[in-house]
């Protein structure tokens, strides 16, 4: 294969950077390996080009190779002036952010806002369908058959829920093979959203069943289990339970249940609700709909400028926000919608949406700002009203990430995103979508127009052309400018103050302080 580049005049080449194929981890193996470079027919390089990582994070070495044709310091300094990625090649460290930060300047005067006299907007409720309950006379047994990869098995916590969803008392717990009873009882200490191993149970796993017996003091109806998988850190999260079966009074209720792996951090709630009797409606309908999608595909694969994976399935969907449209201190979104394999909107519980950093409320001097992650799924999408948006600070060394989790494997056909409408420069520019830590999409999200209308962007994974036509929208641009300056290194001492509060509650009326 040949790639020819013709210059319009004579140039002297000091450096060539090769960005290898980087669609995903799997597709990165399509990248070029052995390369010969010739200049006017003269060979100037022959060697191996590094495979790209398949991700969206890292320095230039994570995306290919940089070939230098000089060691002259003066020339390299000139290259550095015109190459935003040159510092990562030379392994230079950016100047650290000052720890002593002066007071942030306000972006507007703080004025009194008259409270509204009309009733406040009703909170949109997401319908919750109960799955039923099973009568337990005395005992609950859990059989653990596999882990996520390690030869040890563990859990952070375990809760048994009654018919109305309330936690039930567990009188006694024991494991087989036996472990220290005090260690096993750590699962019941109520401290579950943690990375502290002192509140977790862990023991060796030797490729045989680990049986946990829980004694219930009185006969009771059990609707579900809340499972908190092992969450000490990212590496040891692979000690978490992967497959287990649930028995009540020696009767099999749920067999071979897939348990979500914990992330090794607390950026979102790790609790997974496992219903003993499945709700009649479920997002998990992959086989028939995926086959129909494949059979119906005609013509182009998608309206997007890329070849999508076939409808990704997973527990946790991450939206990594890599840059904004100019604001160096804040980034936000209006809304996210996700559609199942039939093209139906998935009703997402606000408790299943989180972000890291969570919102501007983590900053000193800001409290009770209404722009929190739950606003991403409140149903009010095309708006410039800050009460229906999410906004978070851009911090050094941290990639802003929105997490949407599910309690069961969920297949997605379409994702829609509404950019931040209140201040377009704070909207997301470059972003990536990961499913259970695997990259499935990256692109550029258009900024809001600023005229009060916030159009959405649609990412289509389905090959069903009829479904794609129904949701068709001007597509995202797929070019990723990896050489742009990294805005998370901005001077934090110059961060402008921002705040958006609900006012005093006058009979559920709302007022807004916006500055």
C-alpha positions in Angstrom: 0.0 0.0 0.0 1.3 3.4 -0.9 0.5 6.9 0.4 1.9 9.8 -1.7 2.2 13.3 -0.3 3.2 16.0 -2.8 4.5 19.4 -1.6 4.1 22.6 -3.5 7.6 23.7 -2.8 10.9 22.4 -1.3 10.8 21.6 2.4 13.3 20.3 4.9 11.7 17.7 7.2 12.7 17.7 10.9 9.9 15.4 12.3 7.1 13.1 11.0 4.4 11.9 13.3 2.3 8.8 12.3 -1.1 8.5 13.9 -2.0 4.8 13.6 -5.5 3.3 13.1 -7.4 3.8 16.4 -11.1 3.0 15.9 -11.1 0.6 18.9 -8.8 -1.7 20.8 -9.7 -4.6 18.5 -9.6 -2.6 15.3 -6.3 -1.0 16.3 -4.7 -4.2 15.0 -5.6 -3.0 11.5 -2.9 -0.3 11.9 0.2 -0.1 9.9 3.2 -2.0 11.3 6.2 -2.1 9.0 6.7 1.2 7.2 9.2 2.6 4.7 9.4 6.4 4.2 11.0 7.8 1.0 11.7 11.4 0.2 12.2 12.1 -3.5 12.9 8.4 -3.9 15.5 8.2 -1.2 14.7 6.0 1.8 14.7 8.1 5.0 13.1 5.6 7.4 12.4 1.9 7.6 11.0 0.4 10.7 8.0 -0.6 12.8 5.2 1.8 13.8 3.7 1.4 17.2 0.1 0.1 17.4 -2.4 2.6 18.7 -4.0 1.9 22.0 -7.6 1.9 20.7 -8.5 4.3 23.4 -8.9 8.1 23.7 -6.5 8.9 26.5 -2.8 9.2 26.7 0.1 11.0 25.0 1.2 10.8 21.4 2.9 7.5 22.0 -0.5 5.9 22.7 -1.6 6.7 19.1 1.4 5.8 17.0 5.0 7.0 16.6 7.0 10.2 16.2 10.1 10.1 14.0 12.8 12.7 14.6 15.3 13.5 11.8 17.5 15.8 14.0 18.8 16.2 17.5 19.7 19.9 17.0 18.2 21.6 20.1 17.5 24.8 18.3 15.5 23.0 15.6 13.6 21.0 18.2 12.7 24.2 20.1 11.3 25.6 16.9 9.3 22.4 16.4 8.0 22.6 19.9 6.6 26.1 19.3 4.4 24.8 16.5 3.5 21.4 17.8 1.1 21.2 20.7 1.9 17.6 21.4 5.7 18.0 21.4 5.9 18.2 25.2 4.6 14.6 25.6 7.2 13.4 23.1 10.0 15.0 25.2 8.4 13.8 28.4 8.3 17.3 29.8 6.0 17.9 32.8 3.7 20.9 32.7 4.1 23.5 35.3 2.2 22.4 38.4 -0.9 24.3 39.3 -0.4 26.6 42.3 -1.8 25.3 45.5 -2.5 28.7 47.0 -5.4 29.9 44.9 -6.7 33.5 45.2 -10.4 34.0 45.3 -12.1 33.3 42.1 -13.5 36.3 40.3 -17.3 36.5 40.0 -18.7 36.4 36.5 -21.7 38.6 37.3 -23.2 40.6 40.1 -25.1 38.8 42.8 -28.5 40.3 42.8 -31.8 39.5 44.5 -34.2 37.6 42.4 -38.0 37.9 43.1 -39.4 34.5 43.9 -41.9 33.1 41.5 -45.6 33.0 42.6 -46.6 30.2 40.3 -46.4 26.6 41.4 -43.0 25.0 41.0 -42.4 22.5 38.2 -43.4 18.9 39.1 -40.5 16.5 39.2 -40.9 13.9 36.4 -41.2 10.4 37.9 -39.6 7.4 36.2 -42.0 4.5 36.4 -40.7 1.7 38.5 -42.1 -1.8 37.9 -41.8 -4.2 40.8 -40.8 -7.8 40.1 -42.7 -9.6 42.8 -41.5 -11.4 45.9 -40.7 -14.9 47.1 -41.6 -16.3 50.5 -38.6 -17.3 52.6 -39.3 -19.4 55.7 -35.8 -19.6 57.1 -32.8 -19.6 54.8 -31.3 -17.9 51.8 -28.4 -19.6 50.0 -26.0 -18.1 47.4 -23.7 -20.3 45.3 -20.8 -18.4 43.7 -19.5 -20.3 40.7 -17.0 -17.8 39.1 -15.1 -14.6 39.6 -14.0 -11.9 37.1 -10.6 -13.5 36.8 -8.7 -13.8 40.1 -8.1 -16.8 42.3 -9.8 -15.0 45.2 -13.4 -14.0 45.6 -15.0 -11.2 47.5 -17.9 -8.9 48.1 -18.2 -5.4 49.6 -21.7 -5.8 50.8 -25.0 -7.7 50.6 -28.5 -6.6 51.5 -31.7 -8.6 51.4 -34.8 -6.5 50.4 -38.3 -7.2 51.5 -41.5 -7.0 49.5 -41.6 -3.2 49.6 -37.9 -2.8 49.1 -36.9 -2.3 52.7 -33.6 -4.0 54.0 -34.3 -7.1 56.0 -32.4 -8.3 59.1 -30.0 -11.2 58.5 -29.5 -13.2 61.8 -26.5 -15.2 60.8 -24.1 -15.8 57.8 -21.6 -18.6 57.1 -19.5 -19.6 54.1 -18.3 -22.9 52.7 -15.3 -23.3 52.4 -15.4 -21.7 55.8 -13.9 -18.3 56.4 -13.5 -16.2 59.5 -17.1 -15.4 60.6 -16.0 -11.8 61.6 -14.7 -11.3 58.0 -17.9 -12.6 56.4 -20.0 -10.3 58.6 -18.3 -7.3 57.1 -20.7 -7.7 54.2 -23.5 -6.9 56.6 -22.0 -3.9 58.3 -23.9 -1.4 56.1 -20.8 0.3 54.8 -21.0 -0.6 51.2 -20.2 2.3 48.9 -16.5 2.2 49.7 -13.0 1.2 48.6 -11.9 0.4 52.2 -11.0 -3.4 52.4 -11.8 -3.3 56.1 -15.5 -3.3 55.2 -15.2 -6.2 52.7 -15.1 -10.0 52.6 -12.5 -11.9 50.6 -11.2 -15.4 50.6 -9.4 -17.9 48.3 -11.3 -19.2 45.3 -10.1 -22.6 44.1 -12.4 -23.2 41.1 -15.1 -24.8 43.2 -18.4 -23.4 44.4 -18.4 -21.0 47.3 -21.6 -21.3 49.3 -23.0 -18.5 51.5 -25.9 -19.3 53.9 -27.9 -16.5 55.3 -30.4 -17.1 58.1 -33.5 -15.0 58.2 -35.1 -14.7 61.7 -38.8 -14.9 60.7 -40.7 -15.9 57.5 -40.7 -13.0 55.1 -41.2 -12.2 51.4 -38.0 -11.3 49.6 -38.1 -9.2 46.4 -34.5 -8.7 45.6 -30.9 -8.7 46.6 -28.6 -5.7 46.6 -25.1 -6.9 45.7 -22.1 -4.7 46.2 -19.2 -6.4 44.4 -15.6 -6.3 45.6 -14.3 -2.7 45.1 -11.0 -2.3 46.8 -9.2 -1.0 43.7 -9.2 -1.5 39.9 -6.9 -4.5 39.9 -8.6 -6.3 42.8 -12.0 -5.6 41.5 -11.5 -8.8 39.4 -11.9 -10.7 42.6 -15.5 -9.8 42.5 -18.3 -12.3 41.9 -19.2 -12.9 38.3 -21.7 -15.7 38.3 -23.9 -16.9 41.2 -27.2 -18.8 41.8 -29.8 -17.9 44.5 -31.7 -20.5 46.5 -34.5 -19.9 49.0 -35.3 -22.8 51.4 -33.3 -25.1 49.2 -35.3 -24.2 46.1 -33.5 -22.7 43.1 -34.9 -19.2 42.4 -32.3 -17.5 40.1 -29.6 -19.6 38.5 -26.4 -18.4 36.9 -27.0 -14.7 37.5 -24.4 -12.3 36.0 -23.1 -9.9 38.6 -21.7 -6.5 37.5 -18.0 -6.0 38.1 -17.2 -3.1 40.5 -15.1 -0.3 39.0 -12.5 -0.1 41.8 -13.6 3.5 42.7 -16.7 5.3 44.0 -17.5 7.5 41.1 -20.9 5.9 40.9 -22.9 3.7 43.2 -21.8 0.1 42.9 -25.0 -1.5 44.2 -26.7 -3.9 41.8 -30.3 -4.9 42.4 -31.0 -8.5 41.5 -34.8 -9.2 41.3 -35.8 -12.7 42.4 -38.8 -12.5 40.0 -37.9 -10.5 36.9 -40.2 -7.6 35.9 -42.3 -8.2 32.8 -40.6 -5.4 30.9 -36.8 -5.6 30.4 -34.2 -3.8 28.4 -32.4 -7.2 27.9 -33.8 -8.5 24.6 -30.7 -8.9 22.5 -31.0 -12.0 20.4 -34.1 -11.5 18.4 -33.7 -7.8 17.9 -30.0 -8.0 17.0 -30.8 -10.8 14.4 -33.6 -8.7 13.0 -31.2 -5.7 12.8 -28.7 -7.7 10.9 -31.3 -9.2 8.5 -32.9 -5.7 7.8 -29.6 -4.0 7.1 -29.6 -2.8 3.5 -27.3 -0.3 1.8 -25.0 1.8 4.0 -24.3 0.5 7.5 -25.2 3.8 9.1 -25.8 7.5 8.6 -22.6 8.1 10.7 -19.2 8.6 9.1 -17.9 5.4 10.7 -18.6 1.7 11.0 -20.3 1.2 14.3 -20.1 -2.0 16.4 -23.3 -4.0 16.4 -25.4 -2.5 19.2 -23.2 -2.6 22.2 -24.3 -4.5 25.3 -23.1 -3.9 28.8 -23.8 -2.8 32.4 -22.0 0.6 32.5 -22.0 3.2 29.8 -19.3 5.9 30.2 -19.3 9.3 28.4 -15.7 10.6 28.6 -15.7 14.4 27.9 -12.3 15.3 26.6 -12.7 19.0 25.9 -15.1 21.9 25.8 -15.9 24.5 23.1 -13.5 27.0 24.7 -14.2 27.3 28.4 -11.2 26.1 30.3 -12.9 25.7 33.7 -16.3 24.1 33.2 -18.0 21.5 30.9 -21.6 20.5 30.8 -24.5 18.8 29.0 -28.2 19.3 28.8 -29.4 15.7 28.4 -28.7 12.1 27.4 -31.2 9.6 26.0 -30.7 5.9 25.3 -32.8 3.6 23.2 -33.2 -0.2 23.4 -33.0 -2.7 20.5 -36.6 -2.0 19.5 -36.0 1.8 19.3 -37.9 2.5 22.4 -36.7 5.1 24.9 -35.2 3.6 28.0 -36.5 5.2 31.2 -33.4 5.8 33.3 -33.7 6.2 37.0 -31.8 9.3 38.2 -30.0 7.2 40.9 -28.3 5.3 38.0 -26.7 8.5 36.6 -23.6 10.0 38.1 -20.5 11.9 37.1 -16.9 12.5 38.1 -16.4 15.3 39.1 -20.1 15.2 40.1 -21.0 18.9 39.7 -19.8 22.4 40.5 -21.0 21.7 44.1 -17.6 20.2 44.8 -15.9 23.6 44.5 -15.3 25.7 47.6 -18.0 28.4 48.0 -20.6 26.6 46.0 -23.5 24.7 47.6 -26.8 23.4 46.4 -26.2 24.3 42.8 -29.1 22.7 40.8 -27.0 21.6 37.8 -26.4 18.0 39.0 -26.2 14.7 37.0 -29.8 13.8 37.6 -30.8 16.7 35.3 -29.4 14.7 32.3 -32.4 12.4 32.4 -35.2 14.7 33.7 -36.8 14.8 30.3 -36.3 18.5 29.7 -33.7 18.5 26.9 -34.1 21.4 24.5 -33.7 24.2 26.9 -31.5 27.1 28.0 -32.9 26.9 31.6 -30.0 26.0 33.9 -32.3 24.1 36.2 -32.4 21.3 33.6 -28.6 20.9 32.9 -25.5 19.4 34.4 -22.3 21.3 34.8 -19.0 20.3 36.4 -15.5 21.8 36.8 -12.6 20.8 34.7 -9.8 19.8 37.1 -6.1 19.0 36.4 -5.4 15.4 35.7 -9.1 14.3 35.7 -11.2 13.3 32.6 -14.8 14.5 33.1 -16.9 11.4 32.9 -20.7 10.7 33.0 -21.7 7.2 34.0 -25.1 5.5 33.3 -25.3 2.1 34.8 -27.9 -0.7 34.6 -28.7 -3.7 36.8 -28.7 -6.1 33.9 -26.9 -6.4 30.6 -28.5 -3.7 28.4 -28.3 -3.4 24.6 -28.4 0.0 23.1 -29.3 0.9 19.5 -29.3 4.7 19.7 -27.8 7.4 22.0 -28.9 11.0 21.8 -27.0 13.9 23.4 -28.0 17.5 23.9 -25.1 19.9 24.5 -24.9 22.5 27.2 -27.3 25.2 26.1 -26.9 28.0 28.7 -23.3 28.9 27.8 -22.3 27.3 24.5 -18.6 27.6 25.2 -19.0 25.2 28.2 -20.5 22.5 26.0 -18.7 19.3 25.2 -16.5 19.2 22.1 -14.5 16.0 21.9 -16.0 12.9 23.6 -15.9 9.1 23.7 -18.4 6.5 24.7 -17.2 3.3 26.5 -19.3 0.3 27.4 -17.9 -1.7 30.3 -14.5 0.1 29.7 -14.4 -0.7 26.0 -14.4 2.2 23.5 -17.3 2.0 21.1 -17.5 5.5 19.7 -15.6 8.8 19.7 -16.4 12.0 18.0 -17.1 15.8 18.2 -20.4 17.2 19.5 -21.6 20.4 18.0 -21.9 23.4 20.3 -25.3 24.9 21.0 -26.2 27.7 18.6 -27.0 30.2 21.4 -30.3 31.2 19.9 -32.3 29.3 22.5 -32.7 26.1 20.4 -30.5 23.2 21.5 -30.5 20.5 18.7 -29.5 17.0 19.7 -27.0 14.7 18.1 -27.7 11.0 17.4 -25.2 8.2 17.6 -26.7 5.2 15.7 -25.5 1.6 16.4 -28.3 -0.3 14.8 -28.1 -1.7 11.3 -31.9 -1.5 11.0 -32.2 1.2 8.3 -35.9 1.9 9.1 -35.0 2.5 12.8 -32.0 4.7 11.7 -34.3 6.8 9.4 -36.7 7.5 12.2 -34.0 8.9 14.4 -31.8 10.4 11.6 -30.2 13.7 12.5 -27.1 15.6 11.2 -24.3 13.3 12.1 -21.4 13.9 14.4 -18.0 14.7 13.0 -15.6 11.8 13.7 -12.3 13.7 13.4 -10.4 13.7 16.7 -7.8 16.4 17.1 -5.4 14.6 19.5 -2.7 17.3 19.1 -4.8 20.2 20.6 -3.7 21.7 23.9 -5.0 19.9 27.0 -7.4 22.3 28.7 -7.3 20.5 32.0 -4.0 22.1 32.7 -5.6 25.6 32.9 -4.6 27.8 35.9 -7.2 26.9 38.5 -6.6 30.2 40.4 -8.3 32.0 37.5 -11.5 29.8 37.6 -14.6 32.1 37.3 -17.3 31.7 40.0 -20.5 30.1 38.8 -23.6 29.2 40.8 -27.2 28.4 40.1 -29.5 27.9 43.1 -33.2 27.2 43.7 -34.7 30.1 45.7 -36.6 30.0 48.9 -39.6 27.6 48.8 -42.8 29.6 48.9 -45.4 26.9 48.6 -43.2 24.9 46.3 -42.4 28.0 44.2 -38.9 28.2 42.7 -36.6 31.2 42.3 -33.3 31.1 40.6 -30.0 32.9 41.4 -28.0 32.8 38.3 -24.6 34.4 38.2 
